Amino acid sequence: MNTNRAQQILESAKDIEVQHNGSSIWIQNVNPEEGTARVYPRQNPEQEMTVSVTELQEKH
């Protein structure tokens, strides 16, 4: 995924499933300068992490 698509998903009113390493996550924010996103697992909001947007996969 790229930073533009990650930002679109973040701003979307739709529930778009995104995965990181096979786990379903929520995108909290996107940092285009760094190419990263702050994410957390849907089942565990306390487990926030910063990952490269290239590691995120949109599920259709």
PDB file of N, H, CA, C and O in Angstrom:
ATOM      1  N   MET A   1       0.856  -1.166   0.000  1.00  0.00           N
ATOM      2  CA  MET A   1       0.000   0.000   0.000  1.00  0.00           C
ATOM      3  C   MET A   1       0.905   1.232   0.000  1.00  0.00           C
ATOM      4  O   MET A   1       2.058   1.161   0.424  1.00  0.00           O
ATOM      5  N   ASN A   2       0.379   2.354  -0.476  1.00  0.00           N
ATOM      6  H   ASN A   2      -0.558   2.412  -0.820  1.00  0.00           H
ATOM      7  CA  ASN A   2       1.144   3.602  -0.413  1.00  0.00           C
ATOM      8  C   ASN A   2       0.470   4.568   0.575  1.00  0.00           C
ATOM      9  O   ASN A   2      -0.641   4.313   1.040  1.00  0.00           O
ATOM     10  N   THR A   3       1.140   5.656   0.882  1.00  0.00           N
ATOM     11  H   THR A   3       2.042   5.863   0.504  1.00  0.00           H
ATOM     12  CA  THR A   3       0.619   6.587   1.895  1.00  0.00           C
ATOM     13  C   THR A   3      -0.686   7.234   1.453  1.00  0.00           C
ATOM     14  O   THR A   3      -1.556   7.486   2.286  1.00  0.00           O
ATOM     15  N   ASN A   4      -0.844   7.510   0.148  1.00  0.00           N
ATOM     16  H   ASN A   4      -0.137   7.305  -0.529  1.00  0.00           H
ATOM     17  CA  ASN A   4      -2.093   8.118  -0.325  1.00  0.00           C
ATOM     18  C   ASN A   4      -3.280   7.202  -0.065  1.00  0.00           C
ATOM     19  O   ASN A   4      -4.319   7.656   0.414  1.00  0.00           O
ATOM     20  N   ARG A   5      -3.136   5.916  -0.377  1.00  0.00           N
ATOM     21  H   ARG A   5      -2.292   5.548  -0.766  1.00  0.00           H
ATOM     22  CA  ARG A   5      -4.243   4.974  -0.176  1.00  0.00           C
ATOM     23  C   ARG A   5      -4.512   4.785   1.314  1.00  0.00           C
ATOM     24  O   ARG A   5      -5.671   4.696   1.719  1.00  0.00           O
ATOM     25  N   ALA A   6      -3.479   4.723   2.127  1.00  0.00           N
ATOM     26  H   ALA A   6      -2.538   4.795   1.798  1.00  0.00           H
ATOM     27  CA  ALA A   6      -3.663   4.593   3.574  1.00  0.00           C
ATOM     28  C   ALA A   6      -4.447   5.790   4.115  1.00  0.00           C
ATOM     29  O   ALA A   6      -5.323   5.624   4.963  1.00  0.00           O
ATOM     30  N   GLN A   7      -4.139   6.981   3.634  1.00  0.00           N
ATOM     31  H   GLN A   7      -3.427   7.116   2.945  1.00  0.00           H
ATOM     32  CA  GLN A   7      -4.858   8.187   4.072  1.00  0.00           C
ATOM     33  C   GLN A   7      -6.314   8.142   3.606  1.00  0.00           C
ATOM     34  O   GLN A   7      -7.211   8.533   4.353  1.00  0.00           O
ATOM     35  N   GLN A   8      -6.558   7.673   2.387  1.00  0.00           N
ATOM     36  H   GLN A   8      -5.829   7.356   1.780  1.00  0.00           H
ATOM     37  CA  GLN A   8      -7.928   7.545   1.881  1.00  0.00           C
ATOM     38  C   GLN A   8      -8.738   6.585   2.752  1.00  0.00           C
ATOM     39  O   GLN A   8      -9.893   6.859   3.078  1.00  0.00           O
ATOM     40  N   ILE A   9      -8.138   5.478   3.120  1.00  0.00           N
ATOM     41  H   ILE A   9      -7.200   5.255   2.855  1.00  0.00           H
ATOM     42  CA  ILE A   9      -8.826   4.501   3.967  1.00  0.00           C
ATOM     43  C   ILE A   9      -9.111   5.113   5.329  1.00  0.00           C
ATOM     44  O   ILE A   9     -10.206   4.943   5.865  1.00  0.00           O
ATOM     45  N   LEU A  10      -8.152   5.817   5.889  1.00  0.00           N
ATOM     46  H   LEU A  10      -7.263   5.955   5.453  1.00  0.00           H
ATOM     47  CA  LEU A  10      -8.322   6.467   7.186  1.00  0.00           C
ATOM     48  C   LEU A  10      -9.496   7.447   7.153  1.00  0.00           C
ATOM     49  O   LEU A  10     -10.271   7.509   8.107  1.00  0.00           O
ATOM     50  N   GLU A  11      -9.635   8.202   6.083  1.00  0.00           N
ATOM     51  H   GLU A  11      -9.005   8.152   5.308  1.00  0.00           H
ATOM     52  CA  GLU A  11     -10.667   9.229   5.974  1.00  0.00           C
ATOM     53  C   GLU A  11     -12.009   8.694   5.477  1.00  0.00           C
ATOM     54  O   GLU A  11     -13.003   9.420   5.490  1.00  0.00           O
ATOM     55  N   SER A  12     -12.050   7.442   5.043  1.00  0.00           N
ATOM     56  H   SER A  12     -11.242   6.853   5.033  1.00  0.00           H
ATOM     57  CA  SER A  12     -13.265   6.870   4.478  1.00  0.00           C
ATOM     58  C   SER A  12     -14.328   6.611   5.552  1.00  0.00           C
ATOM     59  O   SER A  12     -14.016   6.227   6.679  1.00  0.00           O
ATOM     60  N   ALA A  13     -15.580   6.832   5.173  1.00  0.00           N
ATOM     61  H   ALA A  13     -15.834   7.144   4.258  1.00  0.00           H
ATOM     62  CA  ALA A  13     -16.695   6.512   6.067  1.00  0.00           C
ATOM     63  C   ALA A  13     -16.974   5.011   6.063  1.00  0.00           C
ATOM     64  O   ALA A  13     -17.654   4.497   6.951  1.00  0.00           O
ATOM     65  N   LYS A  14     -16.451   4.318   5.067  1.00  0.00           N
ATOM     66  H   LYS A  14     -15.898   4.735   4.346  1.00  0.00           H
ATOM     67  CA  LYS A  14     -16.640   2.868   4.957  1.00  0.00           C
ATOM     68  C   LYS A  14     -15.673   2.126   5.878  1.00  0.00           C
ATOM     69  O   LYS A  14     -14.609   2.636   6.230  1.00  0.00           O
ATOM     70  N   ASP A  15     -16.068   0.915   6.257  1.00  0.00           N
ATOM     71  H   ASP A  15     -16.932   0.501   5.971  1.00  0.00           H
ATOM     72  CA  ASP A  15     -15.197   0.034   7.031  1.00  0.00           C
ATOM     73  C   ASP A  15     -14.396  -0.798   6.038  1.00  0.00           C
ATOM     74  O   ASP A  15     -14.881  -1.814   5.540  1.00  0.00           O
ATOM     75  N   ILE A  16     -13.181  -0.374   5.752  1.00  0.00           N
ATOM     76  H   ILE A  16     -12.786   0.451   6.156  1.00  0.00           H
ATOM     77  CA  ILE A  16     -12.317  -1.047   4.791  1.00  0.00           C
ATOM     78  C   ILE A  16     -11.305  -1.875   5.575  1.00  0.00           C
ATOM     79  O   ILE A  16     -10.539  -1.346   6.381  1.00  0.00           O
ATOM     80  N   GLU A  17     -11.316  -3.186   5.325  1.00  0.00           N
ATOM     81  H   GLU A  17     -11.938  -3.616   4.670  1.00  0.00           H
ATOM     82  CA  GLU A  17     -10.402  -4.050   6.078  1.00  0.00           C
ATOM     83  C   GLU A  17      -8.981  -3.910   5.563  1.00  0.00           C
ATOM     84  O   GLU A  17      -8.718  -3.996   4.363  1.00  0.00           O
ATOM     85  N   VAL A  18      -8.074  -3.692   6.502  1.00  0.00           N
ATOM     86  H   VAL A  18      -8.287  -3.622   7.477  1.00  0.00           H
ATOM     87  CA  VAL A  18      -6.644  -3.610   6.210  1.00  0.00           C
ATOM     88  C   VAL A  18      -5.946  -4.605   7.126  1.00  0.00           C
ATOM     89  O   VAL A  18      -6.306  -4.752   8.293  1.00  0.00           O
ATOM     90  N   GLN A  19      -4.943  -5.284   6.581  1.00  0.00           N
ATOM     91  H   GLN A  19      -4.650  -5.164   5.632  1.00  0.00           H
ATOM     92  CA  GLN A  19      -4.201  -6.243   7.381  1.00  0.00           C
ATOM     93  C   GLN A  19      -2.724  -5.893   7.435  1.00  0.00           C
ATOM     94  O   GLN A  19      -2.157  -5.319   6.505  1.00  0.00           O
ATOM     95  N   HIS A  20      -2.122  -6.261   8.561  1.00  0.00           N
ATOM     96  H   HIS A  20      -2.582  -6.728   9.316  1.00  0.00           H
ATOM     97  CA  HIS A  20      -0.680  -6.149   8.759  1.00  0.00           C
ATOM     98  C   HIS A  20      -0.214  -7.492   9.293  1.00  0.00           C
ATOM     99  O   HIS A  20      -0.648  -7.925  10.360  1.00  0.00           O
ATOM    100  N   ASN A  21       0.665  -8.149   8.558  1.00  0.00           N
ATOM    101  H   ASN A  21       1.019  -7.797   7.691  1.00  0.00           H
ATOM    102  CA  ASN A  21       1.149  -9.486   8.932  1.00  0.00           C
ATOM    103  C   ASN A  21       0.001 -10.458   9.208  1.00  0.00           C
ATOM    104  O   ASN A  21       0.073 -11.257  10.142  1.00  0.00           O
ATOM    105  N   GLY A  22      -1.046 -10.390   8.405  1.00  0.00           N
ATOM    106  H   GLY A  22      -1.105  -9.741   7.647  1.00  0.00           H
ATOM    107  CA  GLY A  22      -2.159 -11.314   8.527  1.00  0.00           C
ATOM    108  C   GLY A  22      -3.197 -10.967   9.581  1.00  0.00           C
ATOM    109  O   GLY A  22      -4.202 -11.666   9.709  1.00  0.00           O
ATOM    110  N   SER A  23      -2.972  -9.897  10.340  1.00  0.00           N
ATOM    111  H   SER A  23      -2.155  -9.328  10.236  1.00  0.00           H
ATOM    112  CA  SER A  23      -3.921  -9.468  11.372  1.00  0.00           C
ATOM    113  C   SER A  23      -4.695  -8.245  10.897  1.00  0.00           C
ATOM    114  O   SER A  23      -4.130  -7.333  10.293  1.00  0.00           O
ATOM    115  N   SER A  24      -5.985  -8.240  11.175  1.00  0.00           N
ATOM    116  H   SER A  24      -6.444  -8.981  11.665  1.00  0.00           H
ATOM    117  CA  SER A  24      -6.839  -7.117  10.811  1.00  0.00           C
ATOM    118  C   SER A  24      -6.540  -5.938  11.742  1.00  0.00           C
ATOM    119  O   SER A  24      -6.533  -6.086  12.964  1.00  0.00           O
ATOM    120  N   ILE A  25      -6.292  -4.764  11.147  1.00  0.00           N
ATOM    121  H   ILE A  25      -6.297  -4.644  10.154  1.00  0.00           H
ATOM    122  CA  ILE A  25      -5.892  -3.586  11.938  1.00  0.00           C
ATOM    123  C   ILE A  25      -6.741  -2.377  11.579  1.00  0.00           C
ATOM    124  O   ILE A  25      -7.418  -2.352  10.551  1.00  0.00           O
ATOM    125  N   TRP A  26      -6.690  -1.374  12.452  1.00  0.00           N
ATOM    126  H   TRP A  26      -6.140  -1.394  13.287  1.00  0.00           H
ATOM    127  CA  TRP A  26      -7.234  -0.032  12.188  1.00  0.00           C
ATOM    128  C   TRP A  26      -6.060   0.904  11.977  1.00  0.00           C
ATOM    129  O   TRP A  26      -5.038   0.797  12.656  1.00  0.00           O
ATOM    130  N   ILE A  27      -6.209   1.819  11.037  1.00  0.00           N
ATOM    131  H   ILE A  27      -7.039   1.906  10.486  1.00  0.00           H
ATOM    132  CA  ILE A  27      -5.202   2.867  10.833  1.00  0.00           C
ATOM    133  C   ILE A  27      -5.608   4.057  11.692  1.00  0.00           C
ATOM    134  O   ILE A  27      -6.720   4.572  11.575  1.00  0.00           O
ATOM    135  N   GLN A  28      -4.700   4.483  12.548  1.00  0.00           N
ATOM    136  H   GLN A  28      -3.796   4.065  12.643  1.00  0.00           H
ATOM    137  CA  GLN A  28      -4.967   5.617  13.435  1.00  0.00           C
ATOM    138  C   GLN A  28      -4.530   6.929  12.792  1.00  0.00           C
ATOM    139  O   GLN A  28      -5.257   7.921  12.849  1.00  0.00           O
ATOM    140  N   ASN A  29      -3.358   6.938  12.186  1.00  0.00           N
ATOM    141  H   ASN A  29      -2.768   6.132  12.139  1.00  0.00           H
ATOM    142  CA  ASN A  29      -2.905   8.113  11.433  1.00  0.00           C
ATOM    143  C   ASN A  29      -1.817   7.704  10.455  1.00  0.00           C
ATOM    144  O   ASN A  29      -1.249   6.616  10.554  1.00  0.00           O
ATOM    145  N   VAL A  30      -1.539   8.588   9.512  1.00  0.00           N
ATOM    146  H   VAL A  30      -2.001   9.472   9.432  1.00  0.00           H
ATOM    147  CA  VAL A  30      -0.555   8.327   8.456  1.00  0.00           C
ATOM    148  C   VAL A  30       0.463   9.457   8.456  1.00  0.00           C
ATOM    149  O   VAL A  30       0.101  10.629   8.566  1.00  0.00           O
ATOM    150  N   ASN A  31       1.729   9.103   8.333  1.00  0.00           N
ATOM    151  H   ASN A  31       2.022   8.151   8.244  1.00  0.00           H
ATOM    152  CA  ASN A  31       2.804  10.083   8.249  1.00  0.00           C
ATOM    153  C   ASN A  31       3.430   9.969   6.851  1.00  0.00           C
ATOM    154  O   ASN A  31       4.314   9.141   6.636  1.00  0.00           O
ATOM    155  N   PRO A  32       2.973  10.800   5.901  1.00  0.00           N
ATOM    156  CA  PRO A  32       3.475  10.688   4.523  1.00  0.00           C
ATOM    157  C   PRO A  32       4.976  10.957   4.393  1.00  0.00           C
ATOM    158  O   PRO A  32       5.639  10.363   3.542  1.00  0.00           O
ATOM    159  N   GLU A  33       5.512  11.839   5.223  1.00  0.00           N
ATOM    160  H   GLU A  33       4.974  12.321   5.915  1.00  0.00           H
ATOM    161  CA  GLU A  33       6.945  12.152   5.150  1.00  0.00           C
ATOM    162  C   GLU A  33       7.801  10.944   5.506  1.00  0.00           C
ATOM    163  O   GLU A  33       8.861  10.735   4.916  1.00  0.00           O
ATOM    164  N   GLU A  34       7.345  10.152   6.465  1.00  0.00           N
ATOM    165  H   GLU A  34       6.484  10.322   6.944  1.00  0.00           H
ATOM    166  CA  GLU A  34       8.094   8.980   6.911  1.00  0.00           C
ATOM    167  C   GLU A  34       7.672   7.711   6.172  1.00  0.00           C
ATOM    168  O   GLU A  34       8.388   6.710   6.193  1.00  0.00           O
ATOM    169  N   GLY A  35       6.502   7.754   5.513  1.00  0.00           N
ATOM    170  H   GLY A  35       5.920   8.567   5.496  1.00  0.00           H
ATOM    171  CA  GLY A  35       5.980   6.561   4.853  1.00  0.00           C
ATOM    172  C   GLY A  35       5.485   5.522   5.842  1.00  0.00           C
ATOM    173  O   GLY A  35       5.540   4.320   5.586  1.00  0.00           O
ATOM    174  N   THR A  36       4.994   6.014   6.992  1.00  0.00           N
ATOM    175  H   THR A  36       4.949   6.991   7.201  1.00  0.00           H
ATOM    176  CA  THR A  36       4.543   5.115   8.051  1.00  0.00           C
ATOM    177  C   THR A  36       3.098   5.391   8.432  1.00  0.00           C
ATOM    178  O   THR A  36       2.518   6.417   8.078  1.00  0.00           O
ATOM    179  N   ALA A  37       2.541   4.438   9.166  1.00  0.00           N
ATOM    180  H   ALA A  37       3.013   3.604   9.454  1.00  0.00           H
ATOM    181  CA  ALA A  37       1.188   4.589   9.694  1.00  0.00           C
ATOM    182  C   ALA A  37       1.186   4.098  11.137  1.00  0.00           C
ATOM    183  O   ALA A  37       1.879   3.141  11.482  1.00  0.00           O
ATOM    184  N   ARG A  38       0.404   4.762  11.963  1.00  0.00           N
ATOM    185  H   ARG A  38      -0.159   5.539  11.682  1.00  0.00           H
ATOM    186  CA  ARG A  38       0.182   4.329  13.343  1.00  0.00           C
ATOM    187  C   ARG A  38      -1.061   3.451  13.301  1.00  0.00           C
ATOM    188  O   ARG A  38      -2.131   3.908  12.900  1.00  0.00           O
ATOM    189  N   VAL A  39      -0.927   2.196  13.711  1.00  0.00           N
ATOM    190  H   VAL A  39      -0.058   1.825  14.037  1.00  0.00           H
ATOM    191  CA  VAL A  39      -2.018   1.222  13.596  1.00  0.00           C
ATOM    192  C   VAL A  39      -2.187   0.474  14.907  1.00  0.00           C
ATOM    193  O   VAL A  39      -1.323   0.508  15.784  1.00  0.00           O
ATOM    194  N   TYR A  40      -3.331  -0.208  15.018  1.00  0.00           N
ATOM    195  H   TYR A  40      -4.033  -0.236  14.306  1.00  0.00           H
ATOM    196  CA  TYR A  40      -3.531  -1.131  16.142  1.00  0.00           C
ATOM    197  C   TYR A  40      -4.466  -2.254  15.704  1.00  0.00           C
ATOM    198  O   TYR A  40      -5.331  -2.053  14.851  1.00  0.00           O
ATOM    199  N   PRO A  41      -4.288  -3.439  16.293  1.00  0.00           N
ATOM    200  CA  PRO A  41      -5.164  -4.557  15.959  1.00  0.00           C
ATOM    201  C   PRO A  41      -6.604  -4.256  16.345  1.00  0.00           C
ATOM    202  O   PRO A  41      -6.852  -3.642  17.383  1.00  0.00           O
ATOM    203  N   ARG A  42      -7.546  -4.678  15.531  1.00  0.00           N
ATOM    204  H   ARG A  42      -7.345  -5.177  14.688  1.00  0.00           H
ATOM    205  CA  ARG A  42      -8.964  -4.440  15.826  1.00  0.00           C
ATOM    206  C   ARG A  42      -9.363  -5.042  17.166  1.00  0.00           C
ATOM    207  O   ARG A  42     -10.195  -4.475  17.874  1.00  0.00           O
ATOM    208  N   GLN A  43      -8.784  -6.175  17.521  1.00  0.00           N
ATOM    209  H   GLN A  43      -8.108  -6.635  16.946  1.00  0.00           H
ATOM    210  CA  GLN A  43      -9.152  -6.843  18.766  1.00  0.00           C
ATOM    211  C   GLN A  43      -8.399  -6.313  19.985  1.00  0.00           C
ATOM    212  O   GLN A  43      -8.749  -6.644  21.118  1.00  0.00           O
ATOM    213  N   ASN A  44      -7.370  -5.497  19.765  1.00  0.00           N
ATOM    214  H   ASN A  44      -7.086  -5.228  18.844  1.00  0.00           H
ATOM    215  CA  ASN A  44      -6.536  -5.044  20.873  1.00  0.00           C
ATOM    216  C   ASN A  44      -6.065  -3.604  20.659  1.00  0.00           C
ATOM    217  O   ASN A  44      -4.909  -3.383  20.298  1.00  0.00           O
ATOM    218  N   PRO A  45      -6.955  -2.612  20.879  1.00  0.00           N
ATOM    219  CA  PRO A  45      -6.603  -1.210  20.619  1.00  0.00           C
ATOM    220  C   PRO A  45      -5.419  -0.694  21.436  1.00  0.00           C
ATOM    221  O   PRO A  45      -4.809   0.309  21.063  1.00  0.00           O
ATOM    222  N   GLU A  46      -5.085  -1.358  22.539  1.00  0.00           N
ATOM    223  H   GLU A  46      -5.580  -2.172  22.842  1.00  0.00           H
ATOM    224  CA  GLU A  46      -3.958  -0.897  23.363  1.00  0.00           C
ATOM    225  C   GLU A  46      -2.609  -1.232  22.736  1.00  0.00           C
ATOM    226  O   GLU A  46      -1.584  -0.699  23.161  1.00  0.00           O
ATOM    227  N   GLN A  47      -2.593  -2.096  21.742  1.00  0.00           N
ATOM    228  H   GLN A  47      -3.426  -2.529  21.396  1.00  0.00           H
ATOM    229  CA  GLN A  47      -1.340  -2.553  21.138  1.00  0.00           C
ATOM    230  C   GLN A  47      -0.991  -1.724  19.906  1.00  0.00           C
ATOM    231  O   GLN A  47      -0.898  -2.257  18.800  1.00  0.00           O
ATOM    232  N   GLU A  48      -0.800  -0.425  20.097  1.00  0.00           N
ATOM    233  H   GLU A  48      -0.875   0.008  20.995  1.00  0.00           H
ATOM    234  CA  GLU A  48      -0.471   0.472  18.982  1.00  0.00           C
ATOM    235  C   GLU A  48       0.960   0.242  18.513  1.00  0.00           C
ATOM    236  O   GLU A  48       1.842  -0.093  19.304  1.00  0.00           O
ATOM    237  N   MET A  49       1.175   0.429  17.213  1.00  0.00           N
ATOM    238  H   MET A  49       0.458   0.702  16.571  1.00  0.00           H
ATOM    239  CA  MET A  49       2.520   0.315  16.660  1.00  0.00           C
ATOM    240  C   MET A  49       2.635   1.181  15.419  1.00  0.00           C
ATOM    241  O   MET A  49       1.634   1.491  14.773  1.00  0.00           O
ATOM    242  N   THR A  50       3.841   1.565  15.092  1.00  0.00           N
ATOM    243  H   THR A  50       4.654   1.313  15.617  1.00  0.00           H
ATOM    244  CA  THR A  50       4.120   2.310  13.878  1.00  0.00           C
ATOM    245  C   THR A  50       4.751   1.355  12.881  1.00  0.00           C
ATOM    246  O   THR A  50       5.737   0.684  13.184  1.00  0.00           O
ATOM    247  N   VAL A  51       4.170   1.301  11.681  1.00  0.00           N
ATOM    248  H   VAL A  51       3.368   1.846  11.434  1.00  0.00           H
ATOM    249  CA  VAL A  51       4.656   0.384  10.655  1.00  0.00           C
ATOM    250  C   VAL A  51       4.792   1.119   9.335  1.00  0.00           C
ATOM    251  O   VAL A  51       4.196   2.178   9.138  1.00  0.00           O
ATOM    252  N   SER A  52       5.575   0.555   8.438  1.00  0.00           N
ATOM    253  H   SER A  52       6.059  -0.305   8.598  1.00  0.00           H
ATOM    254  CA  SER A  52       5.675   1.095   7.088  1.00  0.00           C
ATOM    255  C   SER A  52       4.368   0.820   6.357  1.00  0.00           C
ATOM    256  O   SER A  52       3.821  -0.278   6.463  1.00  0.00           O
ATOM    257  N   VAL A  53       3.859   1.804   5.615  1.00  0.00           N
ATOM    258  H   VAL A  53       4.303   2.695   5.529  1.00  0.00           H
ATOM    259  CA  VAL A  53       2.619   1.583   4.874  1.00  0.00           C
ATOM    260  C   VAL A  53       2.778   0.481   3.832  1.00  0.00           C
ATOM    261  O   VAL A  53       1.783  -0.121   3.427  1.00  0.00           O
ATOM    262  N   THR A  54       3.995   0.203   3.392  1.00  0.00           N
ATOM    263  H   THR A  54       4.803   0.692   3.721  1.00  0.00           H
ATOM    264  CA  THR A  54       4.214  -0.867   2.415  1.00  0.00           C
ATOM    265  C   THR A  54       3.915  -2.239   3.017  1.00  0.00           C
ATOM    266  O   THR A  54       3.742  -3.208   2.277  1.00  0.00           O
ATOM    267  N   GLU A  55       3.851  -2.337   4.343  1.00  0.00           N
ATOM    268  H   GLU A  55       3.992  -1.550   4.944  1.00  0.00           H
ATOM    269  CA  GLU A  55       3.531  -3.602   5.018  1.00  0.00           C
ATOM    270  C   GLU A  55       2.024  -3.817   5.167  1.00  0.00           C
ATOM    271  O   GLU A  55       1.595  -4.878   5.619  1.00  0.00           O
ATOM    272  N   LEU A  56       1.219  -2.823   4.791  1.00  0.00           N
ATOM    273  H   LEU A  56       1.568  -1.960   4.424  1.00  0.00           H
ATOM    274  CA  LEU A  56      -0.230  -2.918   4.943  1.00  0.00           C
ATOM    275  C   LEU A  56      -0.862  -3.451   3.656  1.00  0.00           C
ATOM    276  O   LEU A  56      -0.439  -3.111   2.551  1.00  0.00           O
ATOM    277  N   GLN A  57      -1.887  -4.295   3.825  1.00  0.00           N
ATOM    278  H   GLN A  57      -2.231  -4.571   4.723  1.00  0.00           H
ATOM    279  CA  GLN A  57      -2.593  -4.862   2.685  1.00  0.00           C
ATOM    280  C   GLN A  57      -4.085  -4.624   2.846  1.00  0.00           C
ATOM    281  O   GLN A  57      -4.671  -4.932   3.884  1.00  0.00           O
ATOM    282  N   GLU A  58      -4.686  -4.073   1.803  1.00  0.00           N
ATOM    283  H   GLU A  58      -4.209  -3.823   0.959  1.00  0.00           H
ATOM    284  CA  GLU A  58      -6.129  -3.864   1.785  1.00  0.00           C
ATOM    285  C   GLU A  58      -6.804  -5.160   1.353  1.00  0.00           C
ATOM    286  O   GLU A  58      -6.401  -5.783   0.371  1.00  0.00           O
ATOM    287  N   LYS A  59      -7.833  -5.558   2.094  1.00  0.00           N
ATOM    288  H   LYS A  59      -8.161  -5.052   2.892  1.00  0.00           H
ATOM    289  CA  LYS A  59      -8.584  -6.776   1.752  1.00  0.00           C
ATOM    290  C   LYS A  59      -9.863  -6.385   1.032  1.00  0.00           C
ATOM    291  O   LYS A  59     -10.580  -5.482   1.464  1.00  0.00           O
ATOM    292  N   HIS A  60     -10.143  -7.071  -0.068  1.00  0.00           N
ATOM    293  H   HIS A  60      -9.561  -7.804  -0.419  1.00  0.00           H
ATOM    294  CA  HIS A  60     -11.327  -6.766  -0.875  1.00  0.00           C
ATOM    295  C   HIS A  60     -12.386  -7.800  -0.649  1.00  0.00           C
ATOM    296  O   HIS A  60     -13.463  -7.720  -1.239  1.00  0.00           O
TER     297      HIS A  60
END
